[in-house]
Amino acid sequence: MTKVMKIKVILIAGMILFMLGWLVFGKKKKIVPEMERIPMVSPTPTEIRQRYSDDTGAIYISPSKEEKTEIDEIVDLRKKSPLETADFVIDFDYGESVFAVEFKDEEKENKVGILNEWLKKNGYGDISEEFIEIRK
């Protein structure tokens, strides 16, 4: 091999090594489009003061005075039912959670008025109509 050929081989080998080195160890930086920086908003905790009724974690909501009166009257009348009067029989239907009222005289007019009058007279005037069902 002549001296010129040796130089050509060395130059070609050097260029090959340079190109391999450049491919392997060259630019590692990936081109990523710059994104606009948006300031991060960190959530702040909201303090909620709740009263719990016991260790179960159930939230205790105390009923209003009117609701308490109605609840007390419902419980009291439910304890006394079935109750028979001269005009009707009142019983608590546990399946539907209502007081079932059956009038003795089917043809009597103003059944609702008679029932409401009896409820008020006996201390159950705060029981709402949604808890009373007139049946035949």
MIVEX-5226 format. One record per atom (N, C-alpha, C): atom name; x, y, z; residue number from 0. Coordinates in nm, 3 decimals, padded with zeros to 5 digits. Layout:
# MIVEX-5226
+----+---------+---------+---------+-----+
:  a :       u :       v :       w :   k :
+----+---------+---------+---------+-----+
: CA :       X :       Y :       Z : NUM :
...
+----+---------+---------+---------+-----+
***
This chain:
# MIVEX-5226
+----+---------+---------+---------+-----+
:  a :       u :       v :       w :   k :
+----+---------+---------+---------+-----+
:  N :  00.083 : -00.115 :  00.000 :   0 :
: CA :  00.000 :  00.000 :  00.000 :   0 :
:  C :  00.090 :  00.125 :  00.000 :   0 :
:  N :  00.051 :  00.213 : -00.081 :   1 :
: CA :  00.132 :  00.334 : -00.090 :   1 :
:  C :  00.094 :  00.431 :  00.019 :   1 :
:  N :  00.176 :  00.530 :  00.032 :   2 :
: CA :  00.155 :  00.627 :  00.137 :   2 :
:  C :  00.026 :  00.705 :  00.113 :   2 :
:  N : -00.006 :  00.736 : -00.009 :   3 :
: CA : -00.126 :  00.811 : -00.044 :   3 :
:  C : -00.251 :  00.728 : -00.013 :   3 :
:  N : -00.245 :  00.598 : -00.045 :   4 :
: CA : -00.359 :  00.510 : -00.017 :   4 :
:  C : -00.381 :  00.498 :  00.133 :   4 :
:  N : -00.271 :  00.491 :  00.209 :   5 :
: CA : -00.284 :  00.483 :  00.354 :   5 :
:  C : -00.352 :  00.609 :  00.407 :   5 :
:  N : -00.320 :  00.722 :  00.353 :   6 :
: CA : -00.379 :  00.847 :  00.398 :   6 :
:  C : -00.528 :  00.850 :  00.362 :   6 :
:  N : -00.564 :  00.801 :  00.242 :   7 :
: CA : -00.704 :  00.797 :  00.200 :   7 :
:  C : -00.785 :  00.704 :  00.291 :   7 :
:  N : -00.729 :  00.588 :  00.323 :   8 :
: CA : -00.797 :  00.491 :  00.410 :   8 :
:  C : -00.816 :  00.553 :  00.548 :   8 :
:  N : -00.713 :  00.619 :  00.599 :   9 :
: CA : -00.722 :  00.681 :  00.731 :   9 :
:  C : -00.826 :  00.793 :  00.729 :   9 :
:  N : -00.827 :  00.873 :  00.623 :  10 :
: CA : -00.926 :  00.981 :  00.614 :  10 :
:  C : -01.069 :  00.927 :  00.604 :  10 :
:  N : -01.087 :  00.824 :  00.525 :  11 :
: CA : -01.221 :  00.764 :  00.510 :  11 :
:  C : -01.264 :  00.702 :  00.643 :  11 :
:  N : -01.174 :  00.629 :  00.708 :  12 :
: CA : -01.206 :  00.567 :  00.837 :  12 :
:  C : -01.236 :  00.676 :  00.940 :  12 :
:  N : -01.160 :  00.785 :  00.939 :  13 :
: CA : -01.183 :  00.895 :  01.031 :  13 :
:  C : -01.318 :  00.960 :  01.009 :  13 :
:  N : -01.354 :  00.980 :  00.878 :  14 :
: CA : -01.484 :  01.039 :  00.848 :  14 :
:  C : -01.599 :  00.949 :  00.890 :  14 :
:  N : -01.581 :  00.818 :  00.870 :  15 :
: CA : -01.685 :  00.722 :  00.913 :  15 :
:  C : -01.700 :  00.726 :  01.064 :  15 :
:  N : -01.587 :  00.725 :  01.136 :  16 :
: CA : -01.592 :  00.731 :  01.281 :  16 :
:  C : -01.653 :  00.863 :  01.328 :  16 :
:  N : -01.618 :  00.972 :  01.261 :  17 :
: CA : -01.675 :  01.102 :  01.297 :  17 :
:  C : -01.826 :  01.104 :  01.280 :  17 :
:  N : -01.873 :  01.049 :  01.167 :  18 :
: CA : -02.016 :  01.047 :  01.140 :  18 :
:  C : -02.089 :  00.956 :  01.239 :  18 :
:  N : -02.032 :  00.839 :  01.271 :  19 :
: CA : -02.093 :  00.751 :  01.371 :  19 :
:  C : -02.098 :  00.819 :  01.508 :  19 :
:  N : -01.989 :  00.883 :  01.544 :  20 :
: CA : -01.986 :  00.954 :  01.671 :  20 :
:  C : -02.087 :  01.067 :  01.676 :  20 :
:  N : -02.098 :  01.138 :  01.567 :  21 :
: CA : -02.193 :  01.248 :  01.561 :  21 :
:  C : -02.337 :  01.197 :  01.571 :  21 :
:  N : -02.368 :  01.081 :  01.504 :  22 :
: CA : -02.502 :  01.022 :  01.511 :  22 :
:  C : -02.533 :  00.972 :  01.652 :  22 :
:  N : -02.437 :  00.909 :  01.715 :  23 :
: CA : -02.460 :  00.851 :  01.847 :  23 :
:  C : -02.455 :  00.958 :  01.956 :  23 :
:  N : -02.353 :  01.039 :  01.954 :  24 :
: CA : -02.332 :  01.134 :  02.063 :  24 :
:  C : -02.366 :  01.278 :  02.025 :  24 :
:  N : -02.425 :  01.295 :  01.911 :  25 :
: CA : -02.453 :  01.429 :  01.861 :  25 :
:  C : -02.565 :  01.496 :  01.938 :  25 :
:  N : -02.642 :  01.576 :  01.869 :  26 :
: CA : -02.749 :  01.654 :  01.930 :  26 :
:  C : -02.851 :  01.562 :  01.996 :  26 :
:  N : -02.861 :  01.570 :  02.127 :  27 :
: CA : -02.960 :  01.491 :  02.200 :  27 :
:  C : -03.082 :  01.574 :  02.233 :  27 :
:  N : -03.071 :  01.702 :  02.214 :  28 :
: CA : -03.180 :  01.791 :  02.248 :  28 :
:  C : -03.292 :  01.773 :  02.146 :  28 :
:  N : -03.411 :  01.737 :  02.195 :  29 :
: CA : -03.525 :  01.720 :  02.108 :  29 :
:  C : -03.591 :  01.855 :  02.088 :  29 :
:  N : -03.642 :  01.874 :  01.973 :  30 :
: CA : -03.707 :  02.001 :  01.943 :  30 :
:  C : -03.852 :  01.990 :  01.987 :  30 :
:  N : -03.888 :  02.070 :  02.088 :  31 :
: CA : -04.024 :  02.072 :  02.141 :  31 :
:  C : -04.074 :  02.215 :  02.132 :  31 :
:  N : -04.191 :  02.233 :  02.078 :  32 :
: CA : -04.242 :  02.370 :  02.070 :  32 :
:  C : -04.262 :  02.427 :  02.210 :  32 :
:  N : -04.226 :  02.553 :  02.225 :  33 :
: CA : -04.242 :  02.616 :  02.355 :  33 :
:  C : -04.389 :  02.642 :  02.381 :  33 :
:  N : -04.430 :  02.612 :  02.504 :  34 :
: CA : -04.568 :  02.633 :  02.543 :  34 :
:  C : -04.575 :  02.758 :  02.629 :  34 :
:  N : -04.686 :  02.823 :  02.620 :  35 :
: CA : -04.706 :  02.942 :  02.701 :  35 :
:  C : -04.723 :  02.899 :  02.846 :  35 :
:  N : -04.654 :  02.962 :  02.935 :  36 :
: CA : -04.662 :  02.927 :  03.075 :  36 :
:  C : -04.786 :  02.990 :  03.138 :  36 :
:  N : -04.867 :  02.905 :  03.196 :  37 :
: CA : -04.988 :  02.950 :  03.264 :  37 :
:  C : -04.965 :  02.935 :  03.413 :  37 :
:  N : -04.989 :  03.039 :  03.489 :  38 :
: CA : -04.967 :  03.026 :  03.632 :  38 :
:  C : -05.059 :  02.920 :  03.693 :  38 :
:  N : -05.004 :  02.837 :  03.778 :  39 :
: CA : -05.079 :  02.731 :  03.841 :  39 :
:  C : -05.161 :  02.788 :  03.957 :  39 :
:  N : -05.285 :  02.749 :  03.963 :  40 :
: CA : -05.372 :  02.789 :  04.073 :  40 :
:  C : -05.386 :  02.668 :  04.163 :  40 :
:  N : -05.341 :  02.683 :  04.283 :  41 :
: CA : -05.352 :  02.570 :  04.375 :  41 :
:  C : -05.482 :  02.583 :  04.452 :  41 :
:  N : -05.554 :  02.473 :  04.464 :  42 :
: CA : -05.682 :  02.479 :  04.535 :  42 :
:  C : -05.659 :  02.507 :  04.684 :  42 :
:  N : -05.750 :  02.586 :  04.737 :  43 :
: CA : -05.742 :  02.615 :  04.880 :  43 :
:  C : -05.857 :  02.545 :  04.949 :  43 :
:  N : -05.832 :  02.484 :  05.061 :  44 :
: CA : -05.940 :  02.412 :  05.129 :  44 :
:  C : -06.046 :  02.507 :  05.183 :  44 :
:  N : -06.169 :  02.465 :  05.172 :  45 :
: CA : -06.280 :  02.540 :  05.227 :  45 :
:  C : -06.317 :  02.477 :  05.359 :  45 :
:  N : -06.321 :  02.557 :  05.460 :  46 :
: CA : -06.352 :  02.503 :  05.592 :  46 :
:  C : -06.503 :  02.493 :  05.606 :  46 :
:  N : -06.550 :  02.373 :  05.626 :  47 :
: CA : -06.692 :  02.348 :  05.646 :  47 :
:  C : -06.709 :  02.297 :  05.788 :  47 :
:  N : -06.782 :  02.372 :  05.863 :  48 :
: CA : -06.805 :  02.331 :  06.002 :  48 :
:  C : -06.935 :  02.254 :  06.008 :  48 :
:  N : -06.923 :  02.128 :  06.039 :  49 :
: CA : -07.041 :  02.043 :  06.049 :  49 :
:  C : -07.043 :  01.978 :  06.186 :  49 :
:  N : -07.162 :  01.958 :  06.231 :  50 :
: CA : -07.177 :  01.888 :  06.358 :  50 :
:  C : -07.217 :  01.744 :  06.327 :  50 :
:  N : -07.153 :  01.654 :  06.391 :  51 :
: CA : -07.184 :  01.513 :  06.370 :  51 :
:  C : -07.260 :  01.460 :  06.490 :  51 :
:  N : -07.356 :  01.375 :  06.463 :  52 :
: CA : -07.443 :  01.328 :  06.570 :  52 :
:  C : -07.375 :  01.221 :  06.656 :  52 :
:  N : -07.287 :  01.146 :  06.597 :  53 :
: CA : -07.221 :  01.040 :  06.674 :  53 :
:  C : -07.094 :  00.999 :  06.601 :  53 :
:  N : -07.041 :  00.885 :  06.635 :  54 :
: CA : -06.916 :  00.840 :  06.575 :  54 :
:  C : -06.932 :  00.783 :  06.434 :  54 :
:  N : -07.055 :  00.777 :  06.383 :  55 :
: CA : -07.075 :  00.722 :  06.250 :  55 :
:  C : -07.036 :  00.819 :  06.141 :  55 :
:  N : -07.025 :  00.947 :  06.173 :  56 :
: CA : -06.992 :  01.047 :  06.074 :  56 :
:  C : -07.114 :  01.107 :  06.007 :  56 :
:  N : -07.232 :  01.067 :  06.050 :  57 :
: CA : -07.354 :  01.123 :  05.994 :  57 :
:  C : -07.369 :  01.267 :  06.038 :  57 :
:  N : -07.409 :  01.352 :  05.945 :  58 :
: CA : -07.424 :  01.493 :  05.977 :  58 :
:  C : -07.552 :  01.512 :  06.058 :  58 :
:  N : -07.540 :  01.584 :  06.165 :  59 :
: CA : -07.655 :  01.609 :  06.252 :  59 :
:  C : -07.718 :  01.741 :  06.211 :  59 :
:  N : -07.839 :  01.735 :  06.165 :  60 :
: CA : -07.914 :  01.854 :  06.130 :  60 :
:  C : -08.033 :  01.860 :  06.224 :  60 :
:  N : -08.033 :  01.958 :  06.308 :  61 :
: CA : -08.142 :  01.967 :  06.405 :  61 :
:  C : -08.267 :  02.022 :  06.336 :  61 :
:  N : -08.381 :  01.957 :  06.360 :  62 :
: CA : -08.505 :  02.002 :  06.296 :  62 :
:  C : -08.551 :  02.135 :  06.353 :  62 :
:  N : -08.630 :  02.207 :  06.274 :  63 :
: CA : -08.685 :  02.333 :  06.322 :  63 :
:  C : -08.789 :  02.305 :  06.429 :  63 :
:  N : -08.833 :  02.410 :  06.494 :  64 :
: CA : -08.930 :  02.394 :  06.603 :  64 :
:  C : -09.061 :  02.334 :  06.550 :  64 :
:  N : -09.103 :  02.379 :  06.430 :  65 :
: CA : -09.228 :  02.327 :  06.371 :  65 :
:  C : -09.213 :  02.179 :  06.335 :  65 :
:  N : -09.097 :  02.144 :  06.276 :  66 :
: CA : -09.073 :  02.003 :  06.240 :  66 :
:  C : -09.067 :  01.916 :  06.365 :  66 :
:  N : -09.006 :  01.966 :  06.470 :  67 :
: CA : -08.996 :  01.889 :  06.595 :  67 :
:  C : -09.134 :  01.865 :  06.651 :  67 :
:  N : -09.220 :  01.968 :  06.648 :  68 :
: CA : -09.357 :  01.953 :  06.699 :  68 :
:  C : -09.432 :  01.849 :  06.617 :  68 :
:  N : -09.420 :  01.856 :  06.484 :  69 :
: CA : -09.489 :  01.760 :  06.397 :  69 :
:  C : -09.439 :  01.619 :  06.422 :  69 :
:  N : -09.308 :  01.603 :  06.434 :  70 :
: CA : -09.250 :  01.470 :  06.459 :  70 :
:  C : -09.301 :  01.414 :  06.591 :  70 :
:  N : -09.302 :  01.497 :  06.694 :  71 :
: CA : -09.351 :  01.452 :  06.825 :  71 :
:  C : -09.497 :  01.409 :  06.819 :  71 :
:  N : -09.579 :  01.486 :  06.746 :  72 :
: CA : -09.721 :  01.451 :  06.734 :  72 :
:  C : -09.739 :  01.322 :  06.655 :  72 :
:  N : -09.661 :  01.302 :  06.550 :  73 :
: CA : -09.671 :  01.179 :  06.470 :  73 :
:  C : -09.634 :  01.058 :  06.555 :  73 :
:  N : -09.526 :  01.071 :  06.630 :  74 :
: CA : -09.481 :  00.959 :  06.715 :  74 :
:  C : -09.586 :  00.928 :  06.821 :  74 :
:  N : -09.642 :  01.032 :  06.882 :  75 :
: CA : -09.743 :  01.011 :  06.987 :  75 :
:  C : -09.868 :  00.944 :  06.931 :  75 :
:  N : -09.919 :  00.993 :  06.817 :  76 :
: CA : -10.038 :  00.933 :  06.757 :  76 :
:  C : -10.011 :  00.792 :  06.709 :  76 :
:  N : -09.889 :  00.768 :  06.657 :  77 :
: CA : -09.854 :  00.634 :  06.611 :  77 :
:  C : -09.853 :  00.535 :  06.727 :  77 :
:  N : -09.808 :  00.580 :  06.844 :  78 :
: CA : -09.807 :  00.492 :  06.962 :  78 :
:  C : -09.948 :  00.457 :  07.005 :  78 :
:  N : -10.043 :  00.549 :  06.986 :  79 :
: CA : -10.181 :  00.528 :  07.030 :  79 :
:  C : -10.266 :  00.455 :  06.927 :  79 :
:  N : -10.218 :  00.443 :  06.805 :  80 :
: CA : -10.299 :  00.378 :  06.701 :  80 :
:  C : -10.291 :  00.227 :  06.715 :  80 :
:  N : -10.393 :  00.155 :  06.674 :  81 :
: CA : -10.518 :  00.199 :  06.613 :  81 :
:  C : -10.608 :  00.267 :  06.716 :  81 :
:  N : -10.670 :  00.374 :  06.671 :  82 :
: CA : -10.754 :  00.455 :  06.757 :  82 :
:  C : -10.892 :  00.466 :  06.694 :  82 :
:  N : -10.994 :  00.439 :  06.774 :  83 :
: CA : -11.131 :  00.442 :  06.721 :  83 :
:  C : -11.208 :  00.556 :  06.786 :  83 :
:  N : -11.273 :  00.635 :  06.700 :  84 :
: CA : -11.359 :  00.743 :  06.748 :  84 :
:  C : -11.502 :  00.713 :  06.702 :  84 :
:  N : -11.592 :  00.805 :  06.730 :  85 :
: CA : -11.731 :  00.786 :  06.690 :  85 :
:  C : -11.747 :  00.793 :  06.538 :  85 :
:  N : -11.659 :  00.867 :  06.471 :  86 :
: CA : -11.673 :  00.887 :  06.328 :  86 :
:  C : -11.578 :  00.804 :  06.242 :  86 :
:  N : -11.461 :  00.770 :  06.293 :  87 :
: CA : -11.360 :  00.703 :  06.211 :  87 :
:  C : -11.265 :  00.620 :  06.296 :  87 :
:  N : -11.186 :  00.538 :  06.224 :  88 :
: CA : -11.078 :  00.459 :  06.286 :  88 :
:  C : -10.949 :  00.505 :  06.220 :  88 :
:  N : -10.849 :  00.537 :  06.303 :  89 :
: CA : -10.720 :  00.581 :  06.250 :  89 :
:  C : -10.614 :  00.481 :  06.292 :  89 :
:  N : -10.534 :  00.436 :  06.194 :  90 :
: CA : -10.428 :  00.339 :  06.219 :  90 :
:  C : -10.306 :  00.380 :  06.138 :  90 :
:  N : -10.188 :  00.341 :  06.184 :  91 :
: CA : -10.067 :  00.377 :  06.113 :  91 :
:  C : -10.027 :  00.265 :  06.019 :  91 :
:  N : -10.010 :  00.297 :  05.890 :  92 :
: CA : -09.968 :  00.201 :  05.789 :  92 :
:  C : -09.815 :  00.211 :  05.777 :  92 :
:  N : -09.746 :  00.113 :  05.834 :  93 :
: CA : -09.599 :  00.116 :  05.835 :  93 :
:  C : -09.539 :  00.096 :  05.696 :  93 :
:  N : -09.609 :  00.029 :  05.608 :  94 :
: CA : -09.560 :  00.008 :  05.472 :  94 :
:  C : -09.551 :  00.137 :  05.393 :  94 :
:  N : -09.647 :  00.226 :  05.413 :  95 :
: CA : -09.649 :  00.352 :  05.340 :  95 :
:  C : -09.614 :  00.472 :  05.427 :  95 :
:  N : -09.594 :  00.450 :  05.554 :  96 :
: CA : -09.560 :  00.556 :  05.651 :  96 :
:  C : -09.665 :  00.666 :  05.653 :  96 :
:  N : -09.792 :  00.627 :  05.657 :  97 :
: CA : -09.902 :  00.723 :  05.666 :  97 :
:  C : -10.004 :  00.672 :  05.767 :  97 :
:  N : -10.087 :  00.766 :  05.814 :  98 :
: CA : -10.200 :  00.728 :  05.898 :  98 :
:  C : -10.317 :  00.696 :  05.806 :  98 :
:  N : -10.367 :  00.573 :  05.815 :  99 :
: CA : -10.481 :  00.532 :  05.733 :  99 :
:  C : -10.608 :  00.561 :  05.813 :  99 :
:  N : -10.697 :  00.641 :  05.755 : 100 :
: CA : -10.821 :  00.680 :  05.822 : 100 :
:  C : -10.937 :  00.618 :  05.746 : 100 :
:  N : -11.019 :  00.542 :  05.817 : 101 :
: CA : -11.138 :  00.481 :  05.758 : 101 :
:  C : -11.259 :  00.534 :  05.833 : 101 :
:  N : -11.350 :  00.601 :  05.759 : 102 :
: CA : -11.471 :  00.654 :  05.820 : 102 :
:  C : -11.575 :  00.544 :  05.831 : 102 :
:  N : -11.648 :  00.549 :  05.943 : 103 :
: CA : -11.752 :  00.448 :  05.966 : 103 :
:  C : -11.872 :  00.470 :  05.875 : 103 :
:  N : -11.909 :  00.596 :  05.855 : 104 :
: CA : -12.020 :  00.630 :  05.767 : 104 :
:  C : -11.962 :  00.676 :  05.634 : 104 :
:  N : -11.973 :  00.590 :  05.532 : 105 :
: CA : -11.915 :  00.617 :  05.401 : 105 :
:  C : -11.973 :  00.743 :  05.336 : 105 :
:  N : -12.100 :  00.772 :  05.363 : 106 :
: CA : -12.168 :  00.881 :  05.295 : 106 :
:  C : -12.160 :  01.014 :  05.369 : 106 :
:  N : -12.088 :  01.017 :  05.476 : 107 :
: CA : -12.077 :  01.139 :  05.555 : 107 :
:  C : -12.001 :  01.244 :  05.475 : 107 :
:  N : -12.053 :  01.367 :  05.476 : 108 :
: CA : -11.989 :  01.476 :  05.405 : 108 :
:  C : -11.884 :  01.541 :  05.494 : 108 :
:  N : -11.793 :  01.615 :  05.432 : 109 :
: CA : -11.689 :  01.691 :  05.502 : 109 :
:  C : -11.603 :  01.601 :  05.592 : 109 :
:  N : -11.558 :  01.489 :  05.535 : 110 :
: CA : -11.474 :  01.396 :  05.612 : 110 :
:  C : -11.343 :  01.461 :  05.655 : 110 :
:  N : -11.285 :  01.538 :  05.565 : 111 :
: CA : -11.157 :  01.604 :  05.594 : 111 :
:  C : -11.175 :  01.705 :  05.707 : 111 :
:  N : -11.285 :  01.779 :  05.705 : 112 :
: CA : -11.313 :  01.876 :  05.810 : 112 :
:  C : -11.330 :  01.810 :  05.946 : 112 :
:  N : -11.402 :  01.698 :  05.949 : 113 :
: CA : -11.423 :  01.624 :  06.074 : 113 :
:  C : -11.289 :  01.573 :  06.128 : 113 :
:  N : -11.207 :  01.519 :  06.040 : 114 :
: CA : -11.076 :  01.467 :  06.079 : 114 :
:  C : -10.986 :  01.579 :  06.130 : 114 :
:  N : -10.978 :  01.690 :  06.055 : 115 :
: CA : -10.893 :  01.803 :  06.097 : 115 :
:  C : -10.939 :  01.860 :  06.231 : 115 :
:  N : -11.069 :  01.869 :  06.251 : 116 :
: CA : -11.122 :  01.920 :  06.378 : 116 :
:  C : -11.080 :  01.828 :  06.493 : 116 :
:  N : -11.091 :  01.696 :  06.471 : 117 :
: CA : -11.052 :  01.601 :  06.576 : 117 :
:  C : -10.901 :  01.610 :  06.604 : 117 :
:  N : -10.820 :  01.621 :  06.499 : 118 :
: CA : -10.675 :  01.630 :  06.516 : 118 :
:  C : -10.637 :  01.754 :  06.598 : 118 :
:  N : -10.696 :  01.869 :  06.565 : 119 :
: CA : -10.665 :  01.992 :  06.638 : 119 :
:  C : -10.712 :  01.984 :  06.782 : 119 :
:  N : -10.831 :  01.929 :  06.802 : 120 :
: CA : -10.889 :  01.920 :  06.937 : 120 :
:  C : -10.806 :  01.829 :  07.027 : 120 :
:  N : -10.743 :  01.727 :  06.970 : 121 :
: CA : -10.667 :  01.629 :  07.049 : 121 :
:  C : -10.516 :  01.653 :  07.047 : 121 :
:  N : -10.473 :  01.768 :  06.995 : 122 :
: CA : -10.331 :  01.805 :  07.002 : 122 :
:  C : -10.245 :  01.750 :  06.889 : 122 :
:  N : -10.308 :  01.715 :  06.777 : 123 :
: CA : -10.234 :  01.666 :  06.661 : 123 :
:  C : -10.252 :  01.757 :  06.539 : 123 :
:  N : -10.274 :  01.884 :  06.561 : 124 :
: CA : -10.303 :  01.979 :  06.454 : 124 :
:  C : -10.185 :  02.011 :  06.364 : 124 :
:  N : -10.064 :  01.981 :  06.407 : 125 :
: CA : -09.947 :  02.013 :  06.325 : 125 :
:  C : -09.908 :  01.900 :  06.229 : 125 :
:  N : -09.977 :  01.788 :  06.234 : 126 :
: CA : -09.947 :  01.678 :  06.141 : 126 :
:  C : -09.996 :  01.719 :  06.002 : 126 :
:  N : -09.904 :  01.721 :  05.904 : 127 :
: CA : -09.941 :  01.766 :  05.769 : 127 :
:  C : -10.020 :  01.658 :  05.696 : 127 :
:  N : -10.090 :  01.702 :  05.592 : 128 :
: CA : -10.179 :  01.612 :  05.517 : 128 :
:  C : -10.104 :  01.501 :  05.444 : 128 :
:  N : -09.974 :  01.519 :  05.420 : 129 :
: CA : -09.899 :  01.416 :  05.348 : 129 :
:  C : -09.885 :  01.288 :  05.431 : 129 :
:  N : -09.908 :  01.297 :  05.561 : 130 :
: CA : -09.899 :  01.179 :  05.647 : 130 :
:  C : -10.035 :  01.118 :  05.676 : 130 :
:  N : -10.140 :  01.166 :  05.612 : 131 :
: CA : -10.276 :  01.116 :  05.637 : 131 :
:  C : -10.337 :  01.073 :  05.505 : 131 :
:  N : -10.393 :  00.952 :  05.506 : 132 :
: CA : -10.458 :  00.900 :  05.385 : 132 :
:  C : -10.596 :  00.849 :  05.423 : 132 :
:  N : -10.697 :  00.905 :  05.357 : 133 :
: CA : -10.835 :  00.862 :  05.385 : 133 :
:  C : -10.865 :  00.745 :  05.293 : 133 :
:  N : -10.907 :  00.636 :  05.356 : 134 :
: CA : -10.938 :  00.513 :  05.282 : 134 :
:  C : -11.085 :  00.479 :  05.299 : 134 :
:  N : -11.135 :  00.396 :  05.209 : 135 :
: CA : -11.276 :  00.354 :  05.218 : 135 :
:  C : -11.290 :  00.227 :  05.297 : 135 :
+----+---------+---------+---------+-----+
***
